[in-house]
Amino acid sequence: MCELGVNIDHVATVRQARRTYEPDPVWAATVAQLAGAEIITVHLREDRRHIQDRDVWLLRESVQVRLNLEMAATDEMVAIACRLRPEMVTLVPEGRQEITTEGGLDVVAERARLKTVVAKLSEAGIRVSLFVDPDLKQIEAAAEVGATVCEVHTGPYAHAFWTHGRRADHPETRAAIAAVRQAGEAIRAAGMQFNAGHALNYANVAPIAALPGIAELHIGHAIISRALFVGLEQAVREMKALIADAAQRNG
């Protein structure tokens, strides 16, 4: 069964807009767990635009499910992760001017650096995931640098779904789904775990959740957005139900 990682970054975004103490992402993690989230995901950015150092340490102490730390492959972040020891680190590209992560890591170009980073994190007992585009060369390189997990960037699929009438049967949307499926097959053939995420929401999640062998979906913005109207617990439960239904119908 595909598991759900709830990204709580944007709870912290609201807090940081006023530089105050609420809403607290640590509280959000508790609610998400009670609603059935199997993983809590946070991205500690270099510019600390939302999640703060205080948050990750409190989450490490309080989270009762798996903690996934998204981060850039910098010396500062590697040092933090090795002290924090989350269950998993997901290495992502990071740009100061971007609103959100805009694409996958260029593992091919950064092979030497990432091999060193993956080795350090692995030595600390942390599973390492690389956030990659659905590109077979990048997946091959991810296996070569020692990653145990690849999270496939689903942004291109989500864009195609939105652009072409919110229909999964449009040729370009089908092609985008096929690219994620093929990436997943390559990831699993290389002995890595197949995860996916980015821009997934309540309308477009089903075709990705239905892909064979997918282990985890990491979703944040859509869940936090829906929580404004129905509450976080209900928002998480609704997403889990959609994922479970898609997996069952295509299992």
Backbone as a ProteinNet text record, in pm:
[ID]
protein_1_A
[PRIMARY]
MCELGVNIDHVATVRQARRTYEPDPVWAATVAQLAGAEIITVHLREDRRHIQDRDVWLLRESVQVRLNLEMAATDEMVAIACRLRPEMVTLVPEGRQEITTEGGLDVVAERARLKTVVAKLSEAGIRVSLFVDPDLKQIEAAAEVGATVCEVHTGPYAHAFWTHGRRADHPETRAAIAAVRQAGEAIRAAGMQFNAGHALNYANVAPIAALPGIAELHIGHAIISRALFVGLEQAVREMKALIADAAQRNG
[TERTIARY]
84.1	0	88	56	130.7	107.4	215.6	206.8	209.5	159.4	149.5	246.3	331.4	415.2	353.4	317.3	255	362.5	378	474.7	407	463	400.8	470.5	552.7	625.6	535.1	419	339.5	258.1	255	208.4	309.5	437.3	542.6	543.7	505	497.6	401.5	285.8	187.1	245.2	310.1	370.8	475.3	563.1	672.2	623.3	503.6	448.7	432.2	412.1	396.4	512.1	609.8	723.3	675.6	578.9	520.7	538.3	458.3	474.1	363.8	267.1	157.4	125.1	73.3	50	181.5	185.2	307.4	311.2	412.4	419.2	434.5	487.2	499.4	360.7	269.4	131.1	68.8	99	44.2	90.2	214.5	266	187.7	152.6	74.9	-62	-128.6	-260.5	-249.7	-149.7	-132.7	-110.4	-33	-11.2	-141.5	-219.5	-346.3	-442.1	-426.7	-511.4	-460.7	-343.7	-294.4	-173.1	-112.2	9.9	118.5	184.5	291.7	427.4	438.4	563.8	532.8	619.5	614.4	735.6	709.1	815.2	828.7	953.3	982	1105.8	1108.3	1223	1289.3	1406.5	1484.4	1569.7	1521.8	1592.4	1707.6	1804.1	1918.4	1876.2	1771.3	1727.9	1625.5	1588.7	1494.8	1365.2	1314	1194.2	1068.7	1067	950.3	994	1033.5	1077	1206.8	1211.3	1326.4	1400	1522.3	1601.4	1526.6	1463.9	1386.9	1282.2	1219.7	1112.7	1164.9	1277.5	1324.7	1368.5	1424.6	1465.8	1345.8	1243.5	1123	1050	1050.3	987.7	1061.9	1193.7	1271.1	1235.8	1207.9	1173.6	1030.8	940.5	797.8	732	783.8	718.6	728.3	616	609.7	607	601.1	612.8	748.3	770.7	900.2	911.7	1030.3	1058.7	1148.3	1102.9	1176.5	1221.3	1351.8	1407.2	1451	1381	1425.3	1530.6	1634.8	1742.1	1832.1	1906.7	2009.7	2133.2	2215.3	2334.3	2452.2	2433.6	2539.1	2604.1	2723.8	2794.3	2712.8	2650.2	2571.4	2457.6	2383.9	2268.1	2308	2416.7	2463.8	2500.3	2565.7	2602.6	2478.6	2377.7	2252.9	2187.2	2177.4	2111.6	2182.9	2314.7	2390.1	2371.3	2345.1	2314	2168	2080.5	1936.1	1895	1953.1	1925	1777	1717.5	1581.7	1586.6	1470.3	1468.4	1512.8	1481.7	1520.8	1555	1651.2	1682.9	1653.1	1583.6	1562.2	1641.5	1739.7	1822.7	1751.5	1738.7	1666.7	1752.1	1731.1	1797.4	1730.7	1805	1748.8	1800.1	1707.2	1742.8	1680.9	1755.4	1706.9	1586	1578.5	1471.2	1346.7	1356.6	1242.3	1133.9	1008.6	896.9	889.7	906	912.3	1012.5	1044.5	1141.6	1095.8	1182.8	1142.5	1179.4	1257.8	1296.3	1378.3	1417.5	1495.1	1642.5	1714.2	1859.2	1923.7	2032.4	2114	2220.3	2181	2270.2	2389	2366	2473.3	2584.5	2547.4	2646.8	2712.2	2637.4	2687.9	2724.7	2756.7	2779	2881.6	2997.1	3103.9	3061.5	3004.3	2960.6	2852.3	2753.3	2642.5	2687.5	2784	2834.3	2892.7	2966.6	3024.9	2916.3	2816.1	2707.6	2627.8	2592.3	2514.6	2591.9	2722.4	2804.1	2802.6	2814.8	2814.4	2681.4	2572.9	2441.1	2415.6	2456.4	2438.3	2517.8	2638	2720.6	2654.5	2571.3	2498.3	2370.4	2345.6	2228.5	2101.6	2116	2001.6	1979.3	1855.5	1821.5	1827.3	1877.6	1893.8	1810.6	1725.8	1643.5	1691.5	1690.9	1723	1596.9	1569.9	1454.3	1497.1	1440.1	1487.8	1371.8	1403.4	1307.4	1292.8	1182.8	1166.3	1257.3	1384.7	1490.1	1577.1	1587.1	1656	1804	1868.3	2009.5	2028.2	1933.9	1943	1921.6	1831.5	1803.9	1924.3	1987	2107.8	2217.4	2232.9	2334.2	2299.6	2170.6	2128.8	2169.9	2151.8	2193.8	2345.7	2417.4	2564	2619.1	2550.4	2601.8	2557.7	2474.7	2441.8	2307.5	2220.6	2087.5	2009.1	1926.2	1840.6	1696.9	1666.2	1531.9	1544	1451.7	1436.9	1293	1277.8	1146.8	1133	1038.3	1021.5	941.6	993.1	930.2	805.4	689	562.7	509.3	589.8	546.5	506.1	585.1	545.8	411.5	387.2	256.9	145.2	164.6	61.1	32.8	136.9	119	37.7	69.8	-4.8	-150.8	-174.1	-310.9	-390.9	-331.5	-399.2	-423.3	-322.4	-328.5	-431	-445.1	-528.3	-660.5	-732	-868.4	-884.8	-778.7	-783.3	-826.1	-773	-808.8	-685.6	-697.7	-586.7	-575.6	-680.6	-679.5	-630	-590.3	-534.8	-398.5	-362.9	-235.9	-112.8	-104.9	13	14	-102.7	-109.6	-74.5	-126.2	-92	58	118.7	262.9	339.9	291.8	357.9	344.4	227.1	208.6	301.1	310.7	397.3	543	584.1	722.3	749	652.5	668.6	669	579.7	575.1	708.8	762.3	889.2	1003.1	1000.2	1101.4	1090.7	967.7	947.2	998.5	975.2	1024.3	1176.9	1240.4	1386.2	1441.2	1374.8	1416.3	1411.4	1302	1287.4	1383.4	1407.1	1501.7	1643.5	1672.6	1804.5	1813.6	1705.7	1706.8	1676.1	1619.6	1584.5	1433.9	1393.1	1251.1	1197.2	1076.3	1011.2	911.9	946.2	856.7	822.5	725.4	690.3	631.7	640.6	581.6	608.6	537.2	542.8	418.9	344.3	224.8	109.4	115.2	2.7	-107.8	-233	-346.5	-462.3	-576.7	-691.6	-748.8	-729	-782	-689.5	-557	-464.2	-386.8	-408	-323.5	-349.7	-472.9	-509.6	-423	-396.9	-316.1	-174	-118.9	14.7	8.7	-91	-106.7	-131.9	-184.6	-217.1	-97.3	15.4	129.7	186.2	228	279.5	408.1	414.1	537	565.5	475.5	503	488.6	586.4	590.6	537	573.5	534.7	501.8	402.8	374.3	396	468	494.2	419	322.2	229	216.5	223.9	215.9	116.3	142.8	65.1	-84	-121.1	-262.6	-330.7	-263	-323.1	-339.3	-236.9	-246.3	-351.1	-362.1	-464.1	-604.2	-627.1	-759.1	-790.7	-687.6	-707.8	-766.9	-745.2	-804.4	-957.4	-1013.3	-1158.6	-1219.2	-1145.2	-1203.5	-1127.1	-1015.5	-932	-825.6	-712.7	-599.7	-626.9	-689.8	-716.9	-803.2	-909.5	-996.1	-922.4	-840.7	-765.8	-672.5	-605	-514.8	-594.2	-704.7	-785.9	-840.4	-882.8	-935	-826.5	-705.3	-596.4	-561.6	-555.6	-526.5	-632.7	-758	-866.1	-852.7	-816.7	-797.9	-683.5	-575.1	-459.9	-496.6	-563.3	-601.3	-698.3	-793.7	-890	-822.9	-729.2	-659.4	-577.2	-509.7	-428	-516.5	-631.3	-721.5	-780.7	-823.7	-886.3	-789	-661.8	-562.3	-471.8	-509.2	-425.8	-465.7
-119.3	0	124.8	218.7	343.9	426.5	473.3	552.3	701.6	780.2	925.2	997.9	1078.8	1171.3	1310	1367.5	1500	1605.5	1694.4	1803.5	1921	1961.2	2065.2	2200.6	2217.8	2343	2465.7	2455.8	2577	2615.3	2529.5	2574.5	2676.7	2644.7	2737.7	2864.1	2852.4	2971.4	3074.2	3026.9	3117.1	3180	3099.7	3152.6	3259.8	3230.4	3322.6	3452.1	3449.8	3572.9	3680.2	3639.9	3734.8	3728.3	3638.8	3621.2	3600.6	3510.1	3484.5	3337.4	3285.5	3148.3	3055.4	3109.5	3025.9	3055.5	2956.2	2817.1	2739.7	2647	2572.5	2445.6	2429.4	2307.7	2180.4	2193.2	2074.8	2024.4	2115.9	2076.4	2012.7	2070.7	2016.3	1872.5	1844.9	1708	1611	1653.9	1568.7	1537	1639.5	1618.3	1525.8	1549	1465.3	1319.6	1296.7	1159.6	1095.7	1171.4	1119.5	1085.9	1157.2	1132.7	1016.9	964	846.5	866.2	984	1004	909.1	843.2	751	819.6	937.8	1011.5	1159.9	1231.4	1376.8	1429.2	1517.4	1573.7	1723.1	1768	1911.3	1942.9	2063.9	2109.6	2222.9	2196.2	2300.4	2369.4	2483.7	2557.2	2639.6	2665.6	2746.4	2885.3	2941.7	3075.9	3075	2955.5	2940.7	3017.7	3007.7	3085.5	3035.1	2908.1	2856.7	2771.9	2649.4	2564.9	2620.8	2623.2	2674.6	2559.9	2586.6	2484	2432.3	2522.8	2484.7	2379	2393.3	2301	2159.3	2146.2	2010.8	1937.9	2010.8	1942.9	1901.1	1985.6	1947.1	1832.9	1834.4	1725.2	1594	1599.7	1477.8	1417.2	1503.8	1456.6	1405.6	1462.5	1437	1347.3	1342.4	1265.5	1116.4	1049.4	905.8	819.6	883.9	812.3	849.1	818.2	848	996.3	1051	1190	1195.3	1271.4	1286.9	1432.5	1454.7	1589.2	1616.7	1708.6	1755.8	1863.7	1860.6	1958.5	1961	2070.3	2079.5	2001.8	1962.5	1882.6	1972.1	2055	2147	2094.4	2144.9	2101.6	2132.5	2251.6	2289.3	2190.7	2159.6	2072.5	1928.6	1882.9	1747.2	1735.9	1839.8	1837.6	1834.9	1914.8	1915.5	1778.3	1721.3	1591.6	1481.7	1484.4	1380.4	1389.8	1510.3	1525.3	1490.9	1531.8	1512.2	1366.2	1301	1161.4	1132.4	1198.2	1159.6	1021.8	960	828.1	836.6	948.6	964.6	1110.2	1129.5	1260.4	1253.6	1354.8	1366.1	1486.4	1460.1	1566.8	1628.5	1760.3	1834.1	1950	1995.3	2118.4	2236.6	2343.7	2457.5	2588.2	2678.4	2809.8	2916.9	3022.7	3127.1	3200.8	3213.8	3293.4	3211.5	3078.8	2997.1	3002.8	2991.1	2986.6	2849	2747	2610.2	2535.6	2411.9	2334.5	2320.9	2355.1	2367.2	2247.5	2156.7	2041.3	1945.4	1835	1734.5	1768.4	1694.9	1708.7	1669.3	1735.2	1691.1	1597.7	1474.5	1377.6	1347.5	1346.1	1317.9	1421	1548.5	1655.2	1664.3	1626.7	1640.8	1506.6	1410.9	1273.5	1264.1	1327.8	1315	1374.2	1494.6	1559.8	1478.2	1431.6	1357.8	1223.1	1162.2	1034.4	1054	1164.4	1194.7	1222.6	1301.8	1337.9	1214.3	1132.6	1011.1	919.7	908.4	822.7	873.5	1005.7	1062.6	1038.7	1061.3	1041.7	894.1	808.7	664.7	615.7	668.8	631.1	670.8	774.8	819	739.2	640.2	554.5	611.1	702.9	770.8	716.8	681.1	645	770.8	756.9	873.9	858.7	959.2	967.4	1084.4	1067.5	1176.1	1214	1343.8	1396.1	1417.5	1339	1339.3	1354.4	1411.2	1411	1268.3	1238.1	1103.3	1082.3	1076.4	1068.4	947.6	853.8	728.6	748.6	847.4	874.4	922.5	1005	1053.6	939.5	849.6	735.8	642.3	618.3	535.7	598.1	729.8	799	793.9	802.4	795.4	662.6	555.2	424.5	419.3	480.7	478.9	554.3	660.5	737.2	677.9	573.8	501.9	532.7	605.2	632.7	502.6	496.9	380	407.7	536.4	579.4	686.9	687.6	799	848.8	980	1042.4	1110.1	1065	1117.3	1246.9	1346.2	1477.9	1467.8	1490.7	1478.5	1612.8	1718.9	1849.5	1852.4	1794.7	1794.6	1725.3	1614.7	1547.9	1640.2	1703.2	1790.4	1907	1960	2070.8	2024.6	1906.2	1854	1829.6	1775.1	1748.3	1878.1	1982.4	2111.9	2177.8	2171.4	2241	2179.6	2048.2	1977.1	1931.7	2028.6	2004.4	1920.3	1908.1	1826.3	1684.3	1634.4	1500.4	1412.7	1295.2	1201	1128.3	1137.5	1062.9	1146.4	1271.8	1350.2	1290.8	1287.1	1224.8	1277.2	1408.5	1462.7	1424.9	1418	1375.5	1228.3	1147.9	1005.2	985.2	1066.4	1056.2	1090.8	1191.1	1229.1	1119.8	1056.3	944.4	828.8	802.1	693.9	719.5	846.4	879.7	850.2	882.6	851.9	701.2	631	484.4	421.9	464.8	410.1	441.3	561.6	596.9	505.2	479.3	390.4	250	201.8	68.9	64	171.5	177	186.6	262	276	141.6	71.9	-58	-161	-155.6	-248.9	-226.9	-102.8	-71	-100.5	-154.9	-192.4	-79.6	30.4	144.8	150.9	227.7	246.9	358.9	338.7	433	519.1	647.3	746.4	850.9	935.6	1042.7	1160.4	1278	1395.6	1521.4	1623.7	1760.7	1792.7	1891.4	1946	1845.1	1741.1	1647.9	1706.6	1683.5	1736.6	1637.8	1680.5	1590.4	1551.7	1634.5	1605.4	1515.7	1528	1459	1343.8	1315.6	1217.6	1074.5	1041.9	901.4	829.7	887.2	813.9	783.3	869	843.1	739.5	751.7	654.9	514.2	504.3	374	306.7	374.5	316.8	197.7	94.2	-25.8	3.4	-47.1	-41.7	89	185.1	312.9	296.8	345.8	321.6	437.6	561.6	678.5	794.6	872.9	1000.7	1109.4	1214.5	1325.4	1447.1	1492.5	1597.3	1700.1	1828.6	1932.1	2041.3	2121	2240.9	2212	2108.7	2077.8	2042.2	1965.9	1924.7	2043.7	2127	2243.7	2341	2354.5	2441.3	2392	2262.7	2207.8	2219	2208.8	2216.5	2350.2	2455.5	2584.7	2577.2	2484.6	2475	2359.5	2249.3	2131	2086.6	2150.8	2108.6	2010.2	2010.3	1929	1779.4	1738.3	1594.8	1543.1	1614.4	1572.9	1577.7	1679.7	1692.3	1574	1531.8	1416.5	1289.1	1271.5	1150.8	1142.2	1254.5	1255.1	1216.1	1266.9	1231.8	1084.1	1033.7	892	804.9	845.6	768.2	765.6	877.8	882.9	791.5	794	709	562.7	526.9	387.5	339.8	424.9	387.2	364.9	452	437.6	309.1	280.2	158.6	34.3	36.3	-79.6	-103.1	4	-10.1	-58.2	-32.1	-70.4	-182.3	-240.8	-349	-482.1
0	0	0	-84.4	-92.7	34.1	94.3	216.5	184.9	280.7	262.4	353.4	292.7	366.7	357.3	471	472.8	497.3	400.3	411.9	483.5	596.5	678.7	664.9	561.7	542.9	547.8	483.5	465	587.9	688.1	819.1	872.5	854.6	897.2	811.5	683.4	598	656.3	703	763.6	890.6	971.4	1095	1063.2	967.5	937.2	873.5	814.9	757.1	863.3	988.4	1098.4	1198.5	1171.3	1262.5	1406.5	1419.3	1550.2	1584.7	1674.8	1722.3	1672.9	1596.3	1549.4	1403.3	1331	1372.5	1382.1	1471.8	1499.2	1413.5	1327.7	1245.8	1328.3	1447.8	1533.3	1572.4	1602	1629.4	1505.4	1389.5	1264.1	1243.2	1275.2	1261.2	1348.7	1469.1	1558.9	1500.1	1448.1	1388.3	1266.8	1182.1	1062.9	1100.2	1205.6	1251.1	1299.1	1374.9	1425.1	1311.5	1199.3	1082.7	996.9	1030.2	959.4	872	872.8	794	842.7	747.9	784.3	793.9	731.8	727.2	745.6	817.1	822.4	746.9	650.3	567.3	594.3	607.6	619.1	536	482	403.4	480.1	534	601.2	494.7	448.9	343.3	401	314.3	356.8	401.4	338.1	375.4	488.7	538.7	650.7	624.8	503.3	470.6	540.3	577.9	650.7	770.5	750.1	860.6	921	1055.2	1127.8	1197.5	1239.9	1308.8	1432	1505.2	1623.4	1588.8	1471.2	1431.7	1413.5	1341.8	1310.8	1437.3	1534.1	1657.4	1739.7	1746.6	1818.6	1748.2	1616.7	1541.6	1565	1569.3	1592.8	1728.1	1826.6	1960.7	1969.4	1888.2	1909.2	1805.1	1683.9	1577.7	1607.7	1601	1630.5	1504.8	1387.4	1261.5	1201.8	1076	1015	981	1001.3	969	846	746.1	620.7	610.9	608.8	599.9	456.8	390.7	259.7	280.3	195.3	213.6	90.9	78.7	-23.6	22.5	-73.1	-42.1	-6.3	97.1	140.7	267.6	295.9	416.9	542.1	545.6	662.2	684.9	578.1	592.7	623.9	565.5	595.3	743	795.9	937.4	1026.5	991.1	1068.7	1063.6	944.3	929.1	1007.2	1006.7	1077.8	1228.1	1279.2	1421.5	1449.5	1360.5	1378.4	1362.6	1263.2	1229.9	1205.3	1107.7	1067.3	1003.2	988.8	924.3	777.8	713.4	573.1	544.1	458.1	401.1	252.3	202.1	57.9	8.9	-74.7	-130	-249.7	-246.5	-350.1	-398.5	-523.1	-565.9	-496.7	-479.5	-408.2	-466.7	-499.3	-549.4	-462.6	-434.2	-343.5	-400.6	-533.8	-592.9	-625.4	-621.1	-658.3	-551.1	-595	-500.7	-435.9	-518.1	-468.7	-555.8	-518.9	-595	-739	-832.7	-972.7	-1059.2	-1009.2	-1089.3	-1006.9	-1070.2	-1000	-994.9	-910.2	-902.4	-1034.9	-1069.1	-1182.1	-1125.5	-1103.9	-1040.9	-1131.4	-1260.8	-1356	-1342.1	-1337.4	-1329.4	-1192.4	-1086.4	-949.6	-888.7	-972.8	-927.3	-813.9	-830.8	-731.3	-597.3	-600.6	-477	-408.2	-483.9	-423.7	-368.7	-431.4	-379.1	-239.6	-222.2	-90.8	12.3	-26.1	64.8	103.6	5.3	33.1	128.7	108.3	195	339.3	358.4	493.9	563.5	491.7	550.8	580.8	489.7	510.8	631.1	649.1	763.7	895.4	890.1	1009.1	1030.3	946.4	961.1	901.2	805.6	744.8	603.5	572.8	434.8	350	228.6	142.3	16.5	-6	-126.5	-210.3	-340.1	-432.4	-508.9	-515.4	-588.6	-733	-824.6	-962.9	-1061.3	-1176.5	-1286.4	-1339	-1409.3	-1465.1	-1587.5	-1560.5	-1662.4	-1629.2	-1720.2	-1691	-1661.2	-1722.7	-1693.9	-1550.8	-1502.8	-1365.5	-1266.3	-1298.8	-1210.6	-1204.7	-1318.8	-1321.9	-1236	-1247.5	-1167.8	-1019.2	-985.8	-845.5	-783.4	-857.6	-807.8	-791.6	-883.2	-877.8	-757	-714.5	-600.1	-467.1	-470	-348.2	-285.3	-355.3	-301.4	-285.4	-182.2	-163.7	-206.4	-229.6	-267.8	-374.8	-469.5	-562.8	-555.3	-538.1	-544.6	-680.2	-758.9	-894.2	-890.5	-957.3	-967.2	-1054.5	-994.5	-1068.1	-1116.5	-1104.9	-1152	-1298.4	-1390	-1531.6	-1555.4	-1483.9	-1494.8	-1446.4	-1330.1	-1274.5	-1368.5	-1430.3	-1525.4	-1645.8	-1698.8	-1813.7	-1776.6	-1659.6	-1613.4	-1607	-1549.4	-1535.1	-1670.5	-1756.7	-1885.5	-1980	-1973.1	-2069.7	-2007.7	-1952.1	-1907.5	-1785	-1702.5	-1580.8	-1613.5	-1726.5	-1774.3	-1781	-1719.6	-1722.2	-1855.9	-1940.1	-2065.8	-2184	-2162.5	-2271.5	-2309.7	-2439	-2480.5	-2407	-2386.6	-2318.9	-2171.4	-2110.3	-1971	-1960.3	-2050.9	-2050.8	-2068.9	-2154.7	-2176.6	-2049.7	-1977	-1852.1	-1746.9	-1740.5	-1648	-1686.8	-1816	-1863.4	-1826.9	-1832.7	-1797.8	-1650.3	-1563.9	-1421.2	-1399.4	-1471.6	-1458.7	-1500.2	-1614.6	-1662.4	-1566.1	-1509	-1409.9	-1289.1	-1245.1	-1131.4	-1158	-1278.3	-1314.1	-1310.2	-1360	-1359.4	-1217.4	-1133.9	-994	-923.2	-940.5	-874.6	-931.8	-1062.2	-1124.1	-1071.5	-1031.7	-976.5	-827.3	-769.4	-628.7	-532.5	-584.6	-500.1	-478.4	-379.3	-350.6	-438.3	-490.6	-581	-503.9	-486.2	-428	-533.8	-504.9	-599.1	-523.8	-584.7	-524.4	-603.8	-572.2	-623.1	-705.6	-656.9	-722.3	-730.3	-650.5	-645.8	-558	-600.2	-525.3	-529.9	-481.1	-469.7	-604.8	-706.6	-839.7	-920.8	-899.7	-990.5	-928.2	-799.6	-732.9	-777.8	-817	-839.3	-943	-1063	-1159.9	-1111	-1025.3	-972.5	-860.5	-774	-665.1	-717.5	-839.4	-897.9	-965.2	-976.6	-1047.1	-970.9	-1042	-974.2	-897.5	-776.2	-698.4	-629	-637.7	-572.5	-421.8	-346.9	-202.8	-121.3	-160.6	-83.3	-176.1	-136.4	-199.8	-95.5	-134	-43.1	-94.6	-14.2	-57	54.3	18.4	118.9	89.3	-14.3	-39.9	-51.2	-125.1	-145.5	-13.4	71.2	198.6	291.5	300.6	388.9	335.4	203.7	145.4	179.9	165.3	195	344.1	425.7	570.1	613.4	535.3	568	571	493.9	481.1	560.5	571.7	636.4	761.1	790.1	901.7	856	924.6	881	892.2	999	1014.6	899.8	866.4	757.4	623.8	604.2	478.3	458.1	563.4	553.1	527.8	599	581.2	438.3	382	244.7	145.9	164.4	72.6	85.8	206.6	225.2	159.4	168	106.9	-45	-104.7	-250.1	-293.3	-217.8	-250	-237.2	-129.1	-107.2	-215.2	-252.4	-354.6	-488.7	-524	-652	-654.7	-544.6	-537.8	-546.2	-479.9	-479.9	-617.8	-684.7	-816.6	-921.8	-901.2	-1001.3	-952.2	-839.5	-784.5	-841.9
[MASK]
+++++++++++++++++++++++++++++++++++++++++++++++++++++++++++++++++++++++++++++++++++++++++++++++++++++++++++++++++++++++++++++++++++++++++++++++++++++++++++++++++++++++++++++++++++++++++++++++++++++++++++++++++++++++++++++++++++++++++++++++++++++++++++

